[in-house]
Every structure is written in structure tokens, then in C-alpha cells.
Amino acid sequence: MTDLPTSGMLEAFFAYAATTGGITVRVAVNYMPEQSAPADKRWFWAYHVRIENHGDKPVQLISRHWVIEDGDHVTAEVRGDGVVGEMPVIAPGESHDYVSGCPLDTPRGTMQGSYQMIDADGRGFEVAIPLFDLSAPRG
């Protein structure tokens, strides 16, 4: 967990953002050529997610739901507990960062989704993960 920065550096690093209530989800994406094999129809991206709590109560991330679409418009849905093996509690004014990855059979695609969270009062709510592009460089 880290305190939230106050400068515009977040917007420069994280190209995608969505805010639901007091929770902002930011995403930065990087194509990973060293983990990709285009000749074998395998492209791989790493994505860095930052979840910021701008509210006045702690929240806990319970589960995730991803919708992944490749360049052929084939859609896959992924659901699971937490993120990268954690169910972080994010205090007001703090954030939680993690990095994960996504392989595709095409050089382009998109991801989007939602996190299911609970607040300090035990109320569940859903937080949007912004739509972001997965795009390998041409060449």
C-alpha cells in the first residue's frame, strides 16, 4: 500500500483510468516481446494496475472479473478471488498496485472488467476496470 501522489505523474504513466464512487482504477500496459512468439501465434502483455481509495472508509478487494477480447473478436471471461493471490484492504488515501499478464493468439485485443469489493460496513459493491488496448508493435 502506498500513499496517493498528488502530481500529474499518474496520468502520464497510467494511460487508462476509471472511477467508481471513491475508487479509481488505473492501468498501464506494456507489450512483452521477450515473452511473445508471433511465429507461434503468441503475443504477451504485462499490465500494471493501481487501485486508489479516495473514499473515507477502508475497502477490501474480494474478487475480479475480466472480459478479454482478441483481434478475431473471440471473447474470454476470467473470474477469480482477489488479485495475484491477494485480497488487499485499501485504507482511505492509499492505493494497491499489482502487475499481471495476458497472452493472446492475435497481435491485438482488449481487456476490461470489474472488481468486487466490500466496505468497512460489509457492503459489497462493484468497481469498473477501464477498457484498455493490447496492441503489439507492427514490424
HELIX and SHEET records of a PDB file:
HELIX    1   1 MET A    9  PHE A   13  1                                   5    
HELIX    2   2 PRO A   33  GLN A   35  5                                   3    
HELIX    3   3 PRO A   38  ASP A   40  5                                   3    
SHEET    1   A 5 THR A   2  ASP A   3  0                                        
SHEET    2   A 5 GLU A  94  LEU A 104 -1                                        
SHEET    3   A 5 TRP A  43  ASN A  53 -1                                        
SHEET    4   A 5 ILE A  23  TYR A  31 -1                                        
SHEET    5   A 5 TYR A  16  THR A  20 -1                                        
SHEET    1   B 3 THR A  75  ASP A  81  0                                        
SHEET    2   B 3 VAL A  59  ASP A  70 -1                                        
SHEET    3   B 3 VAL A  89  ILE A  90 -1                                        
SHEET    1   C 4 THR A  75  ASP A  81  0                                        
SHEET    2   C 4 VAL A  59  ASP A  70 -1                                        
SHEET    3   C 4 ARG A 108  ASP A 119 -1                                        
SHEET    4   C 4 GLY A 124  SER A 135 -1                                        
END                                                                             
